[in-house]
Protein backbone atom coordinates (compact mmCIF):
# COMPACT_ATOMS: atom_id res chain seq x y z
CA UNK A 1 0.00 0.00 0.00
CA UNK A 2 1.20 3.51 -0.78
CA UNK A 3 2.23 5.82 2.04
CA UNK A 4 -0.87 7.58 3.36
CA UNK A 5 0.88 10.64 4.78
CA UNK A 6 -1.63 11.34 7.55
CA UNK A 7 -4.61 9.77 5.81
CA UNK A 8 -4.47 6.41 7.60
CA UNK A 9 -8.08 6.88 8.71
CA UNK A 10 -9.12 6.65 5.04
CA UNK A 11 -7.61 3.18 4.81
CA UNK A 12 -9.48 2.07 7.93
CA UNK A 13 -12.75 3.53 6.67
CA UNK A 14 -12.43 1.79 3.32
CA UNK A 15 -11.70 -1.55 4.98
CA UNK A 16 -14.79 -1.15 7.18
CA UNK A 17 -17.04 -0.18 4.29
CA UNK A 18 -15.85 -3.05 2.09
CA UNK A 19 -16.42 -5.44 5.00
CA UNK A 20 -19.96 -4.09 5.49
CA UNK A 21 -20.69 -4.42 1.77
CA UNK A 22 -19.42 -8.00 1.81
CA UNK A 23 -21.62 -8.81 4.80
CA UNK A 24 -24.65 -7.28 3.08
CA UNK A 25 -23.94 -9.24 -0.11
CA UNK A 26 -23.70 -12.48 1.85
CA UNK A 27 -26.86 -11.77 3.85
CA UNK A 28 -29.00 -11.50 0.73
CA UNK A 29 -27.26 -14.20 -1.29
CA UNK A 30 -25.50 -11.91 -3.74
CA UNK A 31 -22.14 -12.75 -5.28
CA UNK A 32 -19.19 -11.42 -3.29
CA UNK A 33 -17.67 -8.42 -5.01
CA UNK A 34 -20.77 -7.72 -7.11
CA UNK A 35 -21.25 -4.26 -5.57
CA UNK A 36 -18.86 -1.51 -6.56
CA UNK A 37 -17.69 1.17 -4.11
CA UNK A 38 -17.50 4.74 -5.41
CA UNK A 39 -15.58 7.40 -3.46
CA UNK A 40 -17.50 10.67 -3.68
CA UNK A 41 -15.01 13.51 -3.87
CA UNK A 42 -17.14 16.63 -3.35
CA UNK A 43 -15.00 19.22 -1.48
CA UNK A 44 -12.33 16.58 -0.79
CA UNK A 45 -8.71 17.63 -1.36
CA UNK A 46 -6.97 15.77 -4.21
CA UNK A 47 -4.34 14.47 -1.77
CA UNK A 48 -7.05 12.69 0.23
CA UNK A 49 -8.64 11.35 -2.94
CA UNK A 50 -5.27 9.99 -4.03
CA UNK A 51 -4.85 8.34 -0.63
CA UNK A 52 -8.15 6.52 -1.23
CA UNK A 53 -6.97 5.45 -4.67
CA UNK A 54 -3.79 4.17 -3.06
CA UNK A 55 -5.98 2.05 -0.77
CA UNK A 56 -7.58 0.35 -3.75
CA UNK A 57 -10.49 2.62 -4.65
CA UNK A 58 -10.96 2.41 -8.42
CA UNK A 59 -14.00 4.64 -8.92
CA UNK A 60 -14.52 8.33 -8.14
CA UNK A 61 -17.78 10.29 -8.21
CA UNK A 62 -17.77 13.99 -9.07
CA UNK A 63 -20.67 16.29 -8.14
CA UNK A 64 -19.66 19.66 -9.54
CA UNK A 65 -18.33 20.43 -12.98
CA UNK A 66 -16.10 23.34 -11.97
CA UNK A 67 -14.60 21.46 -9.05
CA UNK A 68 -13.91 18.46 -11.27
CA UNK A 69 -12.15 20.63 -13.85
CA UNK A 70 -9.97 22.17 -11.15
CA UNK A 71 -9.01 18.86 -9.55
CA UNK A 72 -8.95 16.22 -12.27
CA UNK A 73 -5.35 16.68 -13.35
CA UNK A 74 -4.19 16.17 -9.76
CA UNK A 75 -5.79 12.74 -9.38
CA UNK A 76 -3.84 9.54 -9.81
CA UNK A 77 -4.72 8.24 -13.29
CA UNK A 78 -5.64 4.71 -12.19
CA UNK A 79 -9.17 5.55 -10.99
CA UNK A 80 -12.22 5.78 -13.22
CA UNK A 81 -14.28 8.96 -12.87
CA UNK A 82 -18.06 9.24 -13.15
CA UNK A 83 -20.29 12.30 -12.83
CA UNK A 84 -23.06 12.03 -10.23
CA UNK A 85 -24.23 15.60 -9.62
CA UNK A 86 -26.95 17.73 -11.17
CA UNK A 87 -25.78 18.65 -14.66
CA UNK A 88 -26.81 21.84 -16.42
CA UNK A 89 -27.04 21.66 -20.20
CA UNK A 90 -24.54 24.51 -20.63
CA UNK A 91 -21.90 22.46 -18.80
CA UNK A 92 -22.40 19.17 -20.62
CA UNK A 93 -19.56 20.06 -22.99
CA UNK A 94 -17.05 19.75 -20.13
CA UNK A 95 -18.23 16.29 -19.12
CA UNK A 96 -19.10 14.31 -22.26
CA UNK A 97 -16.24 11.99 -23.13
CA UNK A 98 -14.35 12.96 -19.98
CA UNK A 99 -16.18 10.63 -17.58
CA UNK A 100 -17.17 7.02 -18.10
CA UNK A 101 -20.76 7.42 -16.88
CA UNK A 102 -23.18 10.29 -16.21
CA UNK A 103 -25.58 9.34 -13.41
CA UNK A 104 -27.95 12.28 -13.38
CA UNK A 105 -29.94 12.39 -16.62
CA UNK A 106 -33.50 13.36 -15.74
CA UNK A 107 -34.89 15.08 -18.82
CA UNK A 108 -35.07 14.69 -22.58
CA UNK A 109 -33.43 18.11 -22.93
CA UNK A 110 -30.35 17.02 -21.00
CA UNK A 111 -30.20 13.68 -22.78
CA UNK A 112 -30.43 15.38 -26.15
CA UNK A 113 -27.55 17.72 -25.35
CA UNK A 114 -25.38 14.83 -24.19
CA UNK A 115 -26.31 12.96 -27.36
CA UNK A 116 -25.50 15.97 -29.56
CA UNK A 117 -22.08 16.58 -28.05
CA UNK A 118 -21.23 12.87 -27.98
CA UNK A 119 -22.05 12.68 -31.69
CA UNK A 120 -19.82 15.69 -32.29
CA UNK A 121 -16.97 13.83 -30.57
CA UNK A 122 -17.75 10.58 -32.37
CA UNK A 123 -18.42 8.64 -29.16
CA UNK A 124 -21.27 6.96 -27.33
CA UNK A 125 -21.68 8.32 -23.79
CA UNK A 126 -22.98 5.95 -21.11
CA UNK A 127 -25.68 7.40 -18.86
CA UNK A 128 -28.02 6.56 -16.00
CA UNK A 129 -31.50 8.03 -15.66
CA UNK A 130 -32.01 9.65 -12.26
CA UNK A 131 -35.24 8.78 -10.47
CA UNK A 132 -36.67 10.92 -7.66
CA UNK A 133 -38.03 7.94 -5.75
CA UNK A 134 -39.17 10.01 -2.76
CA UNK A 135 -40.89 12.75 -4.76
CA UNK A 136 -38.81 15.38 -2.99
CA UNK A 137 -39.16 18.90 -4.35
CA UNK A 138 -35.59 19.72 -3.27
CA UNK A 139 -34.08 16.95 -5.42
CA UNK A 140 -33.67 16.51 -9.13
CA UNK A 141 -34.70 13.31 -10.87
CA UNK A 142 -37.65 12.11 -12.91
CA UNK A 143 -40.85 11.02 -11.16
CA UNK A 144 -41.32 7.24 -11.28
CA UNK A 145 -44.56 7.53 -13.25
CA UNK A 146 -42.80 9.61 -15.92
CA UNK A 147 -39.75 7.36 -16.22
CA UNK A 148 -41.02 5.05 -18.98
CA UNK A 149 -41.61 7.94 -21.38
CA UNK A 150 -38.19 9.44 -20.64
CA UNK A 151 -36.41 6.12 -21.21
CA UNK A 152 -38.26 5.56 -24.46
CA UNK A 153 -37.06 8.89 -25.81
CA UNK A 154 -33.52 8.46 -24.50
CA UNK A 155 -33.29 5.01 -26.08
CA UNK A 156 -33.90 6.52 -29.51
CA UNK A 157 -30.79 8.70 -29.27
CA UNK A 158 -27.84 7.18 -31.10
CA UNK A 159 -24.90 8.59 -29.15
CA UNK A 160 -25.97 7.81 -25.62
CA UNK A 161 -26.34 4.38 -24.04
CA UNK A 162 -28.74 3.83 -21.16
CA UNK A 163 -26.89 1.75 -18.56
CA UNK A 164 -29.44 1.86 -15.76
CA UNK A 165 -30.84 4.04 -13.00
CA UNK A 166 -29.64 6.23 -10.15
CA UNK A 167 -31.57 7.44 -7.13
CA UNK A 168 -31.15 9.16 -3.77
CA UNK A 169 -33.83 7.91 -1.36
CA UNK A 170 -34.99 10.46 1.23
CA UNK A 171 -32.84 10.61 4.40
CA UNK A 172 -33.97 8.04 6.92
CA UNK A 173 -36.12 6.25 4.35
CA UNK A 174 -37.90 3.10 5.29
CA UNK A 175 -37.13 0.02 3.25
CA UNK A 176 -40.20 0.84 1.15
CA UNK A 177 -38.29 3.39 -0.96
CA UNK A 178 -35.46 0.96 -1.62
CA UNK A 179 -37.83 -1.88 -2.45
CA UNK A 180 -39.83 0.35 -4.80
CA UNK A 181 -36.66 1.39 -6.59
CA UNK A 182 -35.58 -2.24 -6.94
CA UNK A 183 -38.91 -3.10 -8.60
CA UNK A 184 -38.56 -0.20 -11.03
CA UNK A 185 -35.01 -1.25 -11.89
CA UNK A 186 -35.96 -4.87 -12.49
CA UNK A 187 -38.66 -3.71 -14.90
CA UNK A 188 -36.21 -1.45 -16.73
CA UNK A 189 -33.71 -4.32 -17.03
CA UNK A 190 -36.35 -6.45 -18.70
CA UNK A 191 -37.03 -3.76 -21.30
CA UNK A 192 -33.47 -2.56 -21.88
CA UNK A 193 -30.92 -5.38 -21.83
CA UNK A 194 -27.93 -3.06 -21.51
CA UNK A 195 -29.37 -1.37 -18.40
CA UNK A 196 -27.52 -3.35 -15.75
CA UNK A 197 -26.52 -0.69 -13.18
CA UNK A 198 -28.54 0.48 -10.18
CA UNK A 199 -26.67 3.28 -8.41
CA UNK A 200 -28.26 3.58 -4.97
CA UNK A 201 -26.94 3.98 -1.44
CA UNK A 202 -24.67 6.46 0.31
CA UNK A 203 -22.73 6.67 3.58
CA UNK A 204 -25.76 6.24 5.84
CA UNK A 205 -27.62 3.51 3.94
CA UNK A 206 -25.31 1.58 1.63
CA UNK A 207 -25.90 -1.77 3.35
CA UNK A 208 -29.65 -1.38 2.90
CA UNK A 209 -29.12 -0.43 -0.74
CA UNK A 210 -27.12 -3.61 -1.32
CA UNK A 211 -30.02 -5.63 0.11
CA UNK A 212 -32.30 -4.13 -2.52
CA UNK A 213 -30.13 -4.68 -5.56
CA UNK A 214 -27.79 -1.73 -5.80
CA UNK A 215 -24.67 -2.52 -7.78
CA UNK A 216 -22.90 0.76 -7.05
CA UNK A 217 -22.83 2.64 -3.75
CA UNK A 218 -21.65 6.23 -3.51
CA UNK A 219 -19.78 6.98 -0.27
CA UNK A 220 -18.23 10.32 0.64
CA UNK A 221 -18.21 11.14 4.36
CA UNK A 222 -17.98 7.44 5.24
CA UNK A 223 -14.56 7.41 3.57
CA UNK A 224 -13.25 10.93 4.00
CA UNK A 225 -15.00 12.13 7.16
CA UNK A 226 -17.21 15.17 7.58
CA UNK A 227 -17.15 17.43 4.58
CA UNK A 228 -14.50 20.14 4.57
CA UNK A 229 -14.88 22.95 2.09
CA UNK A 230 -11.79 23.65 0.02
C-alpha positions as CSV (number, residue, x, y, z in Angstrom):
1,X,0.0,0.0,0.0
2,X,1.2,3.5,-0.8
3,X,2.2,5.8,2.0
4,X,-0.9,7.6,3.4
5,X,0.9,10.6,4.8
6,X,-1.6,11.3,7.5
7,X,-4.6,9.8,5.8
8,X,-4.5,6.4,7.6
9,X,-8.1,6.9,8.7
10,X,-9.1,6.6,5.0
11,X,-7.6,3.2,4.8
12,X,-9.5,2.1,7.9
13,X,-12.8,3.5,6.7
14,X,-12.4,1.8,3.3
15,X,-11.7,-1.5,5.0
16,X,-14.8,-1.2,7.2
17,X,-17.0,-0.2,4.3
18,X,-15.9,-3.0,2.1
19,X,-16.4,-5.4,5.0
20,X,-20.0,-4.1,5.5
21,X,-20.7,-4.4,1.8
22,X,-19.4,-8.0,1.8
23,X,-21.6,-8.8,4.8
24,X,-24.7,-7.3,3.1
25,X,-23.9,-9.2,-0.1
26,X,-23.7,-12.5,1.9
27,X,-26.9,-11.8,3.8
28,X,-29.0,-11.5,0.7
29,X,-27.3,-14.2,-1.3
30,X,-25.5,-11.9,-3.7
31,X,-22.1,-12.7,-5.3
32,X,-19.2,-11.4,-3.3
33,X,-17.7,-8.4,-5.0
34,X,-20.8,-7.7,-7.1
35,X,-21.2,-4.3,-5.6
36,X,-18.9,-1.5,-6.6
37,X,-17.7,1.2,-4.1
38,X,-17.5,4.7,-5.4
39,X,-15.6,7.4,-3.5
40,X,-17.5,10.7,-3.7
41,X,-15.0,13.5,-3.9
42,X,-17.1,16.6,-3.4
43,X,-15.0,19.2,-1.5
44,X,-12.3,16.6,-0.8
45,X,-8.7,17.6,-1.4
46,X,-7.0,15.8,-4.2
47,X,-4.3,14.5,-1.8
48,X,-7.1,12.7,0.2
49,X,-8.6,11.3,-2.9
50,X,-5.3,10.0,-4.0
51,X,-4.9,8.3,-0.6
52,X,-8.1,6.5,-1.2
53,X,-7.0,5.5,-4.7
54,X,-3.8,4.2,-3.1
55,X,-6.0,2.1,-0.8
56,X,-7.6,0.4,-3.7
57,X,-10.5,2.6,-4.7
58,X,-11.0,2.4,-8.4
59,X,-14.0,4.6,-8.9
60,X,-14.5,8.3,-8.1
61,X,-17.8,10.3,-8.2
62,X,-17.8,14.0,-9.1
63,X,-20.7,16.3,-8.1
64,X,-19.7,19.7,-9.5
65,X,-18.3,20.4,-13.0
66,X,-16.1,23.3,-12.0
67,X,-14.6,21.5,-9.0
68,X,-13.9,18.5,-11.3
69,X,-12.2,20.6,-13.9
70,X,-10.0,22.2,-11.1
71,X,-9.0,18.9,-9.5
72,X,-9.0,16.2,-12.3
73,X,-5.3,16.7,-13.4
74,X,-4.2,16.2,-9.8
75,X,-5.8,12.7,-9.4
76,X,-3.8,9.5,-9.8
77,X,-4.7,8.2,-13.3
78,X,-5.6,4.7,-12.2
79,X,-9.2,5.5,-11.0
80,X,-12.2,5.8,-13.2
81,X,-14.3,9.0,-12.9
82,X,-18.1,9.2,-13.2
83,X,-20.3,12.3,-12.8
84,X,-23.1,12.0,-10.2
85,X,-24.2,15.6,-9.6
86,X,-26.9,17.7,-11.2
87,X,-25.8,18.6,-14.7
88,X,-26.8,21.8,-16.4
89,X,-27.0,21.7,-20.2
90,X,-24.5,24.5,-20.6
91,X,-21.9,22.5,-18.8
92,X,-22.4,19.2,-20.6
93,X,-19.6,20.1,-23.0
94,X,-17.1,19.8,-20.1
95,X,-18.2,16.3,-19.1
96,X,-19.1,14.3,-22.3
97,X,-16.2,12.0,-23.1
98,X,-14.3,13.0,-20.0
99,X,-16.2,10.6,-17.6
100,X,-17.2,7.0,-18.1
101,X,-20.8,7.4,-16.9
102,X,-23.2,10.3,-16.2
103,X,-25.6,9.3,-13.4
104,X,-27.9,12.3,-13.4
105,X,-29.9,12.4,-16.6
106,X,-33.5,13.4,-15.7
107,X,-34.9,15.1,-18.8
108,X,-35.1,14.7,-22.6
109,X,-33.4,18.1,-22.9
110,X,-30.3,17.0,-21.0
111,X,-30.2,13.7,-22.8
112,X,-30.4,15.4,-26.2
113,X,-27.5,17.7,-25.3
114,X,-25.4,14.8,-24.2
115,X,-26.3,13.0,-27.4
116,X,-25.5,16.0,-29.6
117,X,-22.1,16.6,-28.0
118,X,-21.2,12.9,-28.0
119,X,-22.1,12.7,-31.7
120,X,-19.8,15.7,-32.3
121,X,-17.0,13.8,-30.6
122,X,-17.7,10.6,-32.4
123,X,-18.4,8.6,-29.2
124,X,-21.3,7.0,-27.3
125,X,-21.7,8.3,-23.8
126,X,-23.0,6.0,-21.1
127,X,-25.7,7.4,-18.9
128,X,-28.0,6.6,-16.0
129,X,-31.5,8.0,-15.7
130,X,-32.0,9.7,-12.3
131,X,-35.2,8.8,-10.5
132,X,-36.7,10.9,-7.7
133,X,-38.0,7.9,-5.7
134,X,-39.2,10.0,-2.8
135,X,-40.9,12.7,-4.8
136,X,-38.8,15.4,-3.0
137,X,-39.2,18.9,-4.4
138,X,-35.6,19.7,-3.3
139,X,-34.1,17.0,-5.4
140,X,-33.7,16.5,-9.1
141,X,-34.7,13.3,-10.9
142,X,-37.7,12.1,-12.9
143,X,-40.8,11.0,-11.2
144,X,-41.3,7.2,-11.3
145,X,-44.6,7.5,-13.3
146,X,-42.8,9.6,-15.9
147,X,-39.8,7.4,-16.2
148,X,-41.0,5.0,-19.0
149,X,-41.6,7.9,-21.4
150,X,-38.2,9.4,-20.6
151,X,-36.4,6.1,-21.2
152,X,-38.3,5.6,-24.5
153,X,-37.1,8.9,-25.8
154,X,-33.5,8.5,-24.5
155,X,-33.3,5.0,-26.1
156,X,-33.9,6.5,-29.5
157,X,-30.8,8.7,-29.3
158,X,-27.8,7.2,-31.1
159,X,-24.9,8.6,-29.2
160,X,-26.0,7.8,-25.6
161,X,-26.3,4.4,-24.0
162,X,-28.7,3.8,-21.2
163,X,-26.9,1.7,-18.6
164,X,-29.4,1.9,-15.8
165,X,-30.8,4.0,-13.0
166,X,-29.6,6.2,-10.2
167,X,-31.6,7.4,-7.1
168,X,-31.1,9.2,-3.8
169,X,-33.8,7.9,-1.4
170,X,-35.0,10.5,1.2
171,X,-32.8,10.6,4.4
172,X,-34.0,8.0,6.9
173,X,-36.1,6.3,4.3
174,X,-37.9,3.1,5.3
175,X,-37.1,0.0,3.2
176,X,-40.2,0.8,1.2
177,X,-38.3,3.4,-1.0
178,X,-35.5,1.0,-1.6
179,X,-37.8,-1.9,-2.4
180,X,-39.8,0.4,-4.8
181,X,-36.7,1.4,-6.6
182,X,-35.6,-2.2,-6.9
183,X,-38.9,-3.1,-8.6
184,X,-38.6,-0.2,-11.0
185,X,-35.0,-1.2,-11.9
186,X,-36.0,-4.9,-12.5
187,X,-38.7,-3.7,-14.9
188,X,-36.2,-1.4,-16.7
189,X,-33.7,-4.3,-17.0
190,X,-36.4,-6.5,-18.7
191,X,-37.0,-3.8,-21.3
192,X,-33.5,-2.6,-21.9
193,X,-30.9,-5.4,-21.8
194,X,-27.9,-3.1,-21.5
195,X,-29.4,-1.4,-18.4
196,X,-27.5,-3.4,-15.7
197,X,-26.5,-0.7,-13.2
198,X,-28.5,0.5,-10.2
199,X,-26.7,3.3,-8.4
200,X,-28.3,3.6,-5.0
201,X,-26.9,4.0,-1.4
202,X,-24.7,6.5,0.3
203,X,-22.7,6.7,3.6
204,X,-25.8,6.2,5.8
205,X,-27.6,3.5,3.9
206,X,-25.3,1.6,1.6
207,X,-25.9,-1.8,3.3
208,X,-29.7,-1.4,2.9
209,X,-29.1,-0.4,-0.7
210,X,-27.1,-3.6,-1.3
211,X,-30.0,-5.6,0.1
212,X,-32.3,-4.1,-2.5
213,X,-30.1,-4.7,-5.6
214,X,-27.8,-1.7,-5.8
215,X,-24.7,-2.5,-7.8
216,X,-22.9,0.8,-7.0
217,X,-22.8,2.6,-3.7
218,X,-21.7,6.2,-3.5
219,X,-19.8,7.0,-0.3
220,X,-18.2,10.3,0.6
221,X,-18.2,11.1,4.4
222,X,-18.0,7.4,5.2
223,X,-14.6,7.4,3.6
224,X,-13.2,10.9,4.0
225,X,-15.0,12.1,7.2
226,X,-17.2,15.2,7.6
227,X,-17.2,17.4,4.6
228,X,-14.5,20.1,4.6
229,X,-14.9,23.0,2.1
230,X,-11.8,23.7,0.0
